[in-house]
Amino acid sequence: MKRLATVALTALAPISWGSTYAVASELLPPDRPLFTGVMRALPAGLLLTALARTLPQGAWWWKSAVLGTLNIGAFFPLLFLSAYRLPGGVAAVLGSAGPLFVVGLAALVLGERASLRTVLAAVAGALGVSMVVLRAEAALDLTGVVAGVVSSASMAAGTVMTKRWGRPEGVGPLAMTGWQLTAGGLVLIPVAAFVEGAPPALDGKALLGYGYMMLINTGIAYWLWFRGIGQLGATSVTLLGPLSPLTAAAIGWAALGQALTPVQLVGMAIAFGATVAGQPAAARTPQPFSSAEKNDRNFSMDLTDGRVRR
């Protein structure tokens, strides 16, 4: 029951990310994805780090920089480049290949041997997403395809290394999330300045949108994601990823008046079924924990200050 609750909480992260397109299209300045990435990551990272009142020590300075770059600083620009160069459906399908990257990297780095059920769930999830988002007229662009594949591989590597390195003893996921978001946001600043120039003027709608993106869509969502990786394992968590495009499609239908075809509905059922089917296999197979995580398993998080106490 506790594990099921953890899965449900972790699933809120990709569900939240599925609202990104609707919020960006309705509230945020157009054509400023990198600035949006900075506004998502850096304020959230600084806020969570301040709440945790814990800074990295020793090797965790460079480890946080590496994780922040993989999960945020490199992932966001490559994702946006893919989205600009490819039809949205193709970019989403490339993103849905992330679980397959994680399965391979987890086997190499963590020694997590994926079951046939897990592999089939990852493939079925990508298939279902493709049925939801792909269009017959979709065209391919080599640069966009490479960017999409590398962005998925970057997030997959960040997910696996987050599990591999665990956390320093006595440091909870709130601090770890803050460190990574801060590092990723700092990496994004020069990229955004070079590509997009000066920040745009912000009105009330934009401030509301960025507030949601920073607090809910990034701060809380990434905290739940990284917390889930530590407790469930990299492969199990990444199989929740298809919930993001499924949520985006559902919001488009419910709030933006976008139609859903029978093929899309079948695809949504396949992707959701694959997401659910991938979890019991992971639940039956204990995942390896780092030494820091073993010490943390019997601890609870104080969300007020981010400290861990018995």
ZIWOHU-V927495 format. One record per pair of residues at least 12 apart in sequence whose C-alpha atoms are under 10 Angstrom apart, sorted by the first residue. I is the first residue (numbers start at 0). J is the second residue. If there is no record, write none. Layout:
I:J + I:J
This chain:
2:227 + 2:230 + 2:231 + 2:278 + 2:282 + 3:231 + 3:278 + 3:279 + 3:282 + 5:223 + 5:226 + 5:227 + 5:230 + 5:231 + 6:223 + 6:224 + 6:227 + 6:228 + 6:230 + 6:231 + 6:235 + 6:236 + 6:239 + 6:275 + 6:278 + 6:282 + 7:223 + 7:227 + 7:239 + 8:220 + 8:223 + 8:224 + 8:226 + 8:227 + 9:220 + 9:221 + 9:222 + 9:223 + 9:224 + 9:225 + 9:226 + 9:227 + 9:228 + 9:230 + 9:231 + 9:236 + 9:237 + 9:239 + 10:220 + 10:223 + 10:224 + 10:227 + 10:236 + 10:237 + 10:238 + 10:239 + 10:240 + 10:241 + 10:242 + 10:243 + 10:274 + 11:216 + 11:219 + 11:220 + 11:221 + 11:223 + 11:224 + 11:239 + 11:242 + 11:243 + 12:215 + 12:216 + 12:217 + 12:218 + 12:219 + 12:220 + 12:221 + 12:222 + 12:223 + 12:224 + 12:225 + 12:227 + 12:239 + 12:240 + 12:242 + 12:243 + 13:216 + 13:220 + 13:221 + 13:223 + 13:224 + 13:236 + 13:237 + 13:239 + 13:240 + 13:241 + 13:242 + 13:243 + 13:244 + 13:245 + 13:246 + 13:247 + 14:216 + 14:220 + 14:239 + 14:240 + 14:241 + 14:242 + 14:243 + 14:244 + 14:245 + 14:246 + 14:247 + 15:212 + 15:215 + 15:216 + 15:217 + 15:219 + 15:220 + 15:221 + 15:242 + 15:243 + 15:246 + 15:247 + 16:212 + 16:215 + 16:216 + 16:217 + 16:220 + 16:221 + 16:240 + 16:242 + 16:243 + 16:244 + 16:246 + 16:247 + 17:216 + 17:240 + 17:241 + 17:242 + 17:243 + 17:244 + 17:245 + 17:246 + 17:247 + 17:248 + 17:249 + 17:250 + 17:251 + 18:212 + 18:216 + 18:243 + 18:244 + 18:246 + 18:247 + 18:248 + 18:249 + 18:250 + 18:251 + 19:208 + 19:211 + 19:212 + 19:216 + 19:217 + 19:243 + 19:246 + 19:247 + 20:244 + 20:247 + 20:248 + 20:250 + 20:251 + 21:247 + 21:248 + 21:250 + 21:251 + 21:254 + 21:255 + 22:204 + 22:205 + 22:207 + 22:208 + 22:209 + 22:211 + 22:212 + 22:216 + 23:35 + 23:205 + 23:208 + 23:209 + 23:212 + 24:208 + 25:204 + 25:205 + 25:208 + 25:255 + 26:202 + 26:203 + 26:204 + 26:205 + 26:206 + 26:207 + 26:208 + 26:209 + 27:201 + 27:202 + 27:203 + 27:204 + 27:205 + 27:206 + 27:207 + 27:208 + 27:209 + 28:199 + 28:200 + 28:201 + 28:202 + 28:204 + 28:205 + 28:208 + 29:199 + 30:83 + 30:195 + 31:79 + 31:191 + 31:194 + 31:195 + 31:196 + 31:198 + 31:199 + 32:75 + 32:76 + 32:78 + 32:79 + 32:80 + 32:83 + 32:191 + 32:195 + 33:72 + 33:75 + 33:76 + 33:79 + 33:80 + 33:184 + 33:187 + 33:188 + 33:189 + 33:190 + 33:191 + 33:192 + 33:194 + 33:195 + 34:184 + 34:187 + 34:188 + 34:190 + 34:191 + 34:192 + 34:194 + 34:195 + 34:196 + 34:197 + 34:198 + 34:199 + 35:75 + 35:187 + 35:191 + 35:198 + 35:208 + 35:209 + 35:212 + 35:213 + 36:71 + 36:72 + 36:74 + 36:75 + 36:76 + 36:79 + 36:183 + 36:184 + 36:187 + 36:188 + 36:191 + 36:209 + 36:212 + 36:213 + 36:217 + 37:71 + 37:72 + 37:75 + 37:180 + 37:181 + 37:183 + 37:184 + 37:185 + 37:186 + 37:187 + 37:188 + 37:189 + 37:190 + 37:191 + 37:213 + 38:184 + 38:187 + 38:188 + 38:209 + 38:210 + 38:212 + 38:213 + 38:217 + 39:71 + 39:180 + 39:184 + 39:208 + 39:209 + 39:210 + 39:211 + 39:212 + 39:213 + 39:214 + 39:215 + 39:216 + 39:217 + 39:218 + 40:67 + 40:71 + 40:72 + 40:75 + 40:177 + 40:179 + 40:180 + 40:181 + 40:182 + 40:183 + 40:184 + 40:185 + 40:187 + 40:212 + 40:213 + 40:214 + 40:216 + 40:217 + 40:218 + 40:221 + 41:177 + 41:178 + 41:179 + 41:180 + 41:181 + 41:182 + 41:183 + 41:184 + 41:185 + 41:186 + 41:187 + 41:188 + 41:213 + 41:217 + 41:218 + 42:177 + 42:180 + 42:181 + 42:184 + 42:209 + 42:210 + 42:213 + 42:214 + 42:217 + 42:218 + 43:176 + 43:177 + 43:178 + 43:180 + 43:181 + 43:184 + 43:210 + 43:212 + 43:213 + 43:214 + 43:215 + 43:216 + 43:217 + 43:218 + 43:219 + 43:221 + 44:173 + 44:174 + 44:175 + 44:176 + 44:177 + 44:178 + 44:179 + 44:180 + 44:181 + 44:182 + 44:183 + 44:184 + 44:185 + 44:213 + 44:214 + 44:217 + 44:218 + 44:221 + 45:174 + 45:176 + 45:177 + 45:178 + 45:179 + 45:180 + 45:181 + 45:182 + 45:184 + 45:218 + 46:174 + 46:177 + 46:180 + 46:181 + 46:213 + 46:214 + 46:218 + 47:172 + 47:173 + 47:174 + 47:175 + 47:176 + 47:177 + 47:178 + 47:180 + 47:181 + 47:214 + 47:218 + 47:219 + 47:222 + 47:302 + 47:304 + 47:305 + 48:173 + 48:174 + 48:175 + 48:176 + 48:177 + 48:178 + 48:179 + 48:180 + 48:181 + 48:304 + 48:305 + 49:173 + 49:174 + 49:177 + 49:304 + 49:305 + 50:173 + 50:174 + 50:177 + 50:302 + 50:303 + 50:304 + 50:305 + 50:306 + 51:170 + 51:171 + 51:172 + 51:173 + 51:174 + 51:175 + 51:176 + 51:177 + 51:178 + 51:301 + 51:302 + 51:303 + 51:304 + 51:305 + 51:306 + 51:307 + 52:173 + 52:174 + 52:304 + 52:305 + 52:306 + 53:170 + 53:171 + 53:173 + 53:174 + 53:175 + 53:177 + 53:178 + 53:304 + 53:305 + 53:306 + 54:170 + 54:174 + 54:175 + 54:177 + 54:178 + 55:167 + 55:170 + 55:174 + 55:175 + 55:178 + 56:167 + 58:167 + 59:164 + 59:166 + 59:167 + 59:175 + 59:178 + 60:178 + 60:179 + 60:182 + 61:182 + 62:160 + 62:161 + 62:164 + 62:178 + 62:179 + 63:161 + 63:175 + 63:176 + 63:177 + 63:178 + 63:179 + 63:180 + 63:181 + 63:182 + 63:183 + 64:178 + 64:179 + 64:180 + 64:181 + 64:182 + 64:183 + 64:185 + 64:186 + 65:157 + 65:160 + 65:161 + 65:179 + 65:182 + 65:183 + 66:153 + 66:154 + 66:156 + 66:157 + 66:158 + 66:159 + 66:160 + 66:161 + 66:164 + 66:175 + 66:176 + 66:178 + 66:179 + 66:180 + 66:182 + 66:183 + 67:154 + 67:157 + 67:161 + 67:175 + 67:176 + 67:177 + 67:178 + 67:179 + 67:180 + 67:181 + 67:182 + 67:183 + 67:184 + 67:185 + 67:186 + 68:153 + 68:154 + 68:157 + 68:179 + 68:180 + 68:181 + 68:182 + 68:183 + 68:184 + 68:185 + 68:186 + 68:187 + 69:150 + 69:151 + 69:152 + 69:153 + 69:154 + 69:155 + 69:156 + 69:157 + 69:158 + 69:160 + 69:179 + 69:183 + 70:150 + 70:151 + 70:152 + 70:153 + 70:154 + 70:155 + 70:156 + 70:157 + 70:158 + 70:160 + 70:161 + 70:179 + 70:180 + 70:182 + 70:183 + 70:221 + 71:150 + 71:153 + 71:154 + 71:157 + 71:179 + 71:180 + 71:181 + 71:182 + 71:183 + 71:184 + 71:185 + 71:186 + 71:187 + 72:153 + 72:179 + 72:180 + 72:181 + 72:182 + 72:183 + 72:184 + 72:185 + 72:186 + 72:187 + 72:188 + 72:190 + 73:149 + 73:150 + 73:153 + 73:154 + 73:183 + 73:186 + 73:187 + 73:190 + 74:146 + 74:147 + 74:149 + 74:150 + 74:151 + 74:152 + 74:153 + 74:154 + 74:155 + 74:157 + 74:183 + 74:187 + 75:150 + 75:153 + 75:154 + 75:183 + 75:184 + 75:187 + 76:146 + 76:150 + 76:187 + 76:190 + 76:191 + 77:143 + 77:145 + 77:146 + 77:147 + 77:148 + 77:149 + 77:150 + 77:151 + 77:153 + 78:90 + 78:91 + 78:93 + 78:94 + 78:143 + 78:146 + 78:147 + 78:148 + 78:149 + 78:150 + 78:151 + 79:143 + 79:146 + 79:147 + 79:150 + 80:142 + 80:143 + 80:144 + 80:145 + 80:146 + 80:147 + 80:150 + 81:93 + 81:94 + 81:140 + 81:141 + 81:142 + 81:143 + 81:144 + 81:145 + 81:146 + 81:147 + 81:148 + 81:149 + 81:150 + 82:143 + 82:144 + 82:146 + 82:147 + 83:143 + 84:138 + 84:139 + 84:140 + 84:141 + 84:142 + 84:143 + 84:144 + 84:146 + 84:147 + 85:137 + 85:138 + 85:139 + 85:140 + 85:141 + 85:142 + 85:143 + 85:144 + 85:146 + 85:147 + 86:132 + 86:133 + 86:134 + 86:136 + 86:137 + 86:138 + 86:139 + 86:140 + 86:143 + 87:132 + 87:133 + 87:134 + 87:137 + 88:128 + 88:129 + 88:130 + 88:131 + 88:132 + 88:133 + 88:134 + 88:137 + 88:244 + 89:128 + 89:129 + 89:132 + 89:133 + 89:134 + 89:137 + 89:138 + 89:139 + 89:140 + 89:143 + 89:144 + 89:147 + 90:129 + 90:132 + 90:133 + 90:139 + 90:143 + 90:144 + 90:146 + 90:147 + 90:148 + 91:125 + 91:128 + 91:129 + 91:131 + 91:132 + 91:133 + 91:147 + 91:241 + 91:243 + 91:244 + 92:124 + 92:125 + 92:126 + 92:127 + 92:128 + 92:129 + 92:130 + 92:131 + 92:132 + 92:133 + 92:147 + 92:148 + 92:241 + 92:244 + 93:125 + 93:128 + 93:129 + 93:143 + 93:144 + 93:145 + 93:146 + 93:147 + 93:148 + 93:149 + 93:150 + 93:151 + 93:152 + 94:125 + 94:128 + 94:147 + 94:148 + 94:149 + 94:150 + 94:151 + 94:152 + 94:154 + 94:240 + 94:241 + 94:244 + 95:121 + 95:122 + 95:124 + 95:125 + 95:126 + 95:127 + 95:128 + 95:129 + 95:147 + 95:148 + 95:151 + 95:237 + 95:238 + 95:240 + 95:241 + 95:242 + 95:243 + 95:244 + 95:270 + 96:121 + 96:122 + 96:124 + 96:125 + 96:126 + 96:128 + 96:147 + 96:148 + 96:151 + 96:152 + 96:155 + 96:238 + 96:240 + 96:241 + 97:121 + 97:125 + 97:148 + 97:149 + 97:150 + 97:151 + 97:152 + 97:153 + 97:154 + 97:155 + 97:156 + 97:158 + 97:234 + 97:237 + 97:238 + 97:240 + 97:241 + 98:117 + 98:118 + 98:120 + 98:121 + 98:122 + 98:124 + 98:125 + 98:151 + 98:152 + 98:154 + 98:155 + 98:233 + 98:234 + 98:235 + 98:236 + 98:237 + 98:238 + 98:239 + 98:240 + 98:241 + 99:117 + 99:118 + 99:119 + 99:120 + 99:121 + 99:122 + 99:124 + 99:125 + 99:151 + 99:152 + 99:155 + 99:234 + 99:237 + 99:238 + 100:121 + 100:148 + 100:151 + 100:152 + 100:153 + 100:154 + 100:155 + 100:156 + 100:159 + 100:234 + 100:237 + 101:113 + 101:121 + 101:151 + 101:152 + 101:153 + 101:154 + 101:155 + 101:156 + 101:157 + 101:158 + 101:159 + 101:233 + 101:234 + 101:235 + 101:236 + 101:237 + 101:238 + 102:114 + 102:117 + 102:118 + 102:121 + 102:155 + 102:159 + 102:233 + 102:234 + 102:235 + 102:237 + 102:238 + 103:118 + 103:155 + 103:159 + 103:234 + 104:152 + 104:155 + 104:156 + 104:158 + 104:159 + 104:160 + 104:233 + 104:234 + 105:155 + 105:156 + 105:158 + 105:159 + 105:160 + 105:162 + 105:163 + 105:232 + 105:233 + 105:234 + 106:159 + 106:234 + 107:159 + 108:156 + 108:159 + 108:160 + 108:162 + 108:163 + 109:159 + 109:160 + 109:162 + 109:163 + 109:164 + 109:232 + 109:233 + 109:286 + 109:287 + 109:288 + 109:289 + 110:286 + 110:287 + 111:232 + 111:233 + 111:234 + 111:284 + 111:285 + 111:286 + 111:287 + 112:234 + 112:284 + 112:286 + 113:234 + 113:235 + 113:280 + 113:281 + 113:284 + 114:277 + 114:280 + 114:281 + 114:284 + 115:280 + 116:273 + 116:276 + 116:277 + 116:278 + 116:279 + 116:280 + 116:281 + 117:234 + 117:235 + 117:238 + 117:273 + 117:274 + 117:276 + 117:277 + 117:278 + 117:279 + 117:280 + 117:281 + 118:234 + 118:238 + 118:277 + 119:273 + 119:276 + 119:277 + 120:238 + 120:269 + 120:270 + 120:271 + 120:272 + 120:273 + 120:274 + 120:275 + 120:276 + 120:277 + 120:278 + 121:234 + 121:237 + 121:238 + 121:239 + 121:240 + 121:241 + 121:270 + 121:273 + 121:274 + 121:276 + 121:277 + 122:270 + 122:273 + 123:266 + 123:269 + 123:270 + 123:271 + 123:272 + 123:273 + 123:274 + 124:238 + 124:239 + 124:240 + 124:241 + 124:242 + 124:266 + 124:267 + 124:268 + 124:269 + 124:270 + 124:271 + 124:272 + 124:273 + 124:274 + 124:275 + 124:276 + 124:277 + 125:238 + 125:240 + 125:241 + 125:266 + 125:269 + 125:270 + 125:273 + 126:266 + 126:267 + 126:269 + 126:270 + 126:273 + 127:241 + 127:245 + 127:262 + 127:263 + 127:264 + 127:265 + 127:266 + 127:267 + 127:268 + 127:269 + 127:270 + 127:271 + 127:272 + 127:273 + 128:241 + 128:242 + 128:243 + 128:244 + 128:245 + 128:248 + 128:263 + 128:265 + 128:266 + 128:267 + 128:268 + 128:269 + 128:270 + 128:271 + 129:244 + 129:263 + 129:266 + 129:267 + 129:270 + 130:260 + 130:261 + 130:262 + 130:263 + 130:264 + 130:265 + 130:266 + 130:267 + 130:269 + 130:270 + 131:244 + 131:245 + 131:248 + 131:259 + 131:260 + 131:261 + 131:262 + 131:263 + 131:264 + 131:265 + 131:266 + 131:267 + 131:268 + 131:269 + 131:270 + 132:244 + 132:245 + 132:247 + 132:248 + 132:263 + 132:266 + 132:267 + 133:263 + 154:237 + 155:233 + 155:234 + 155:237 + 156:233 + 157:233 + 158:224 + 158:225 + 158:228 + 158:229 + 158:232 + 158:233 + 158:234 + 158:236 + 158:237 + 159:228 + 159:232 + 159:233 + 159:234 + 159:237 + 160:233 + 161:175 + 161:225 + 161:226 + 161:228 + 161:229 + 161:232 + 161:233 + 162:225 + 162:226 + 162:227 + 162:228 + 162:229 + 162:230 + 162:231 + 162:232 + 162:233 + 162:234 + 162:286 + 162:287 + 162:288 + 162:289 + 162:292 + 163:228 + 163:229 + 163:232 + 163:233 + 163:287 + 163:288 + 163:289 + 164:229 + 164:288 + 164:289 + 164:290 + 164:291 + 164:292 + 165:225 + 165:228 + 165:229 + 165:288 + 165:289 + 165:290 + 165:291 + 165:292 + 165:293 + 165:295 + 166:229 + 166:289 + 166:290 + 166:291 + 166:292 + 166:293 + 166:294 + 166:295 + 167:289 + 167:290 + 167:291 + 167:292 + 167:294 + 167:295 + 168:290 + 168:291 + 168:292 + 168:293 + 168:294 + 168:295 + 168:307 + 169:291 + 169:292 + 169:294 + 169:295 + 169:298 + 169:306 + 169:307 + 169:308 + 170:291 + 170:292 + 170:295 + 170:300 + 170:305 + 170:306 + 170:307 + 170:308 + 171:226 + 171:291 + 171:292 + 171:295 + 171:298 + 171:299 + 171:300 + 171:301 + 171:302 + 171:305 + 171:306 + 171:307 + 171:308 + 172:221 + 172:222 + 172:223 + 172:224 + 172:225 + 172:226 + 172:227 + 172:228 + 172:229 + 172:300 + 172:302 + 172:305 + 172:306 + 172:307 + 173:218 + 173:219 + 173:221 + 173:222 + 173:223 + 173:225 + 173:226 + 173:300 + 173:301 + 173:302 + 173:303 + 173:304 + 173:305 + 173:306 + 173:307 + 174:222 + 174:304 + 174:305 + 174:306 + 175:221 + 175:222 + 175:225 + 175:226 + 175:305 + 176:217 + 176:218 + 176:219 + 176:220 + 176:221 + 176:222 + 176:223 + 176:224 + 176:225 + 176:226 + 177:218 + 177:221 + 177:222 + 179:221 + 180:217 + 180:218 + 180:221 + 180:222 + 224:236 + 224:237 + 224:239 + 229:286 + 229:287 + 229:288 + 229:289 + 229:292 + 229:293 + 229:295 + 229:296 + 230:285 + 230:286 + 230:287 + 230:288 + 230:292 + 230:293 + 230:295 + 230:296 + 231:278 + 231:281 + 231:282 + 231:284 + 231:285 + 231:286 + 231:287 + 231:288 + 232:281 + 232:282 + 232:284 + 232:285 + 232:286 + 232:287 + 232:288 + 233:281 + 233:286 + 234:277 + 234:278 + 234:281 + 234:286 + 235:274 + 235:277 + 235:278 + 235:279 + 235:280 + 235:281 + 235:282 + 235:286 + 236:274 + 236:277 + 236:278 + 236:281 + 237:274 + 237:277 + 238:270 + 238:271 + 238:273 + 238:274 + 238:275 + 238:276 + 238:277 + 238:278 + 239:270 + 239:271 + 239:273 + 239:274 + 239:275 + 239:277 + 239:278 + 240:270 + 240:274 + 241:267 + 241:270 + 241:271 + 241:273 + 241:274 + 242:267 + 242:270 + 242:271 + 242:274 + 244:267 + 244:270 + 245:263 + 245:264 + 245:266 + 245:267 + 245:268 + 245:270 + 245:271 + 246:267 + 248:263 + 248:264 + 248:267 + 249:264 + 249:267 + 295:307 + 295:308 + 295:309 + 297:309
